[in-house]
């Protein structure tokens, strides 16, 4: 049985959002593939000047600092692990030091971070320096890791294009976004038998990071007045936008203890997301609950499915308006989408991820 040191690569307070959900997925799935030791390394809060100094003077990873680096190396010696699993691509600087201990290293790319940085975050001196540091780290991840994992083919190709000198196709793998199955027969019965008379309810869920905020604001301004439904927005951080986004048919709830009930109560999900990298975990979650989804190319990136059966592929206001109104007008369409649930079970359950992780681990230790 493989002994795996898992380096989370997230701040201990980072509990929400797709990145955190995917990280938990990775950890839980790996526990089914071997003995997993969770690193106690904590992300170091560093000033901008210290980050600049570290970038120009050392190979310290972006977020660990000297203390975090020592913690990781000591854990490798103490645990006598076979594999170190690094849960993001910001830790490239430490990988050459890890390799001295004759262990295998697997790095997980949540995004091609340099692409995400350029598309989503504003350009500034600070971000240009950060971009240089990110590129330096990602190059080392690709060069020194024994295996690298991407969420989709797009990110794999992007890494190959940007870092051709360091990219090795034989080491590159794909594990798509998956979600732990939390759906029951009782949930299906609840969806099918709840009353659905009157105006329909659309749901947008997710944290208020830039692509989500920009997308749903665009939807409210360009689509909502032309479709016959109410809209609920649920997710960490959105409560601060209540004054801006609330309206007669829009309800902003922010963080909630349990997202499940809001998903079950919705008639369909809207995902107007136009920026980003990686895959959207909430798409897998919506599929798991058998929901109809109207989403953009970015929302469905990495998902091989029939868009018309799942709901609709919409990249313009007219497409959202036409396809949502068509759905609302057809009273014969069930509020439970059998196709969504079926495609989840076949391709996006956590068991799929476990199977792929096992293959990658077996190859890495050969």
C-alpha angles and dihedrals in degrees: 000000000000118000108215129192107208116206105195098203092205134105109258089240092053098101103141140062134049094293093057092045092050091048091053088047091054092049096047093046093049089053086065090053101050147323107315125200115195112222116235092212111132125205111256120231105226132181119243091250092051091050090052091048092049091048094055098037109037150016094246110142117254096257111021108066123195093299094052091046091053091048092054095046092047090050091053091053094044098044097042087216124182097211135031112206112201111198100208142021097249093087101069093119094066098046097085088054092048091051090061087073091063094243129134119251125210119186124198118210110207086182137347084264097203090056091048091049093052095045102041111024123067119255113253138140088265093052094044089057090045090050091054091050092048092051091048090052096046092050090055092047090056095042100047106027118099089216135009125199128207130188096229146001092261093062092044091054092044092053090048090051097045098039103028093148092058102033120105115188093204090061096046120096138171127226109173126217109284134176134214109254109250097159124115139184087253090056090053092049090049091053094046098046103039114106114263102182121135130015117003125242122228120194132207114186134179141086120298097253115142103273092049095045094045092047099049092042088055090048093052092048098044110024116021098074090055099052128069103237146086121246129219121193114199125177147098113292099013092104088077088063096054095111092049102041105029119103144149091292101024125085121188114202105167116195118007130187093238125021093189098081093052091051092048092049095051123096092213143344127245121205110179097171119152105167137055147062135252118032133305109248091196090066089062090046092052091048090051090058092048095247129161110241131202106193147152129249088267093052090053097038108137094013113116103202145117105274095200092053094047092046116275145317106235127177101156134049091248092054093050091047096047098045097042093047090049089053093048092049094052103081091180094068113101120236086227111072108211092188093056092051092046095051089049093053092048101044116006110044119113091249087068089057092048091054093051093044089055092054093048093048092049091052094045095056096045 
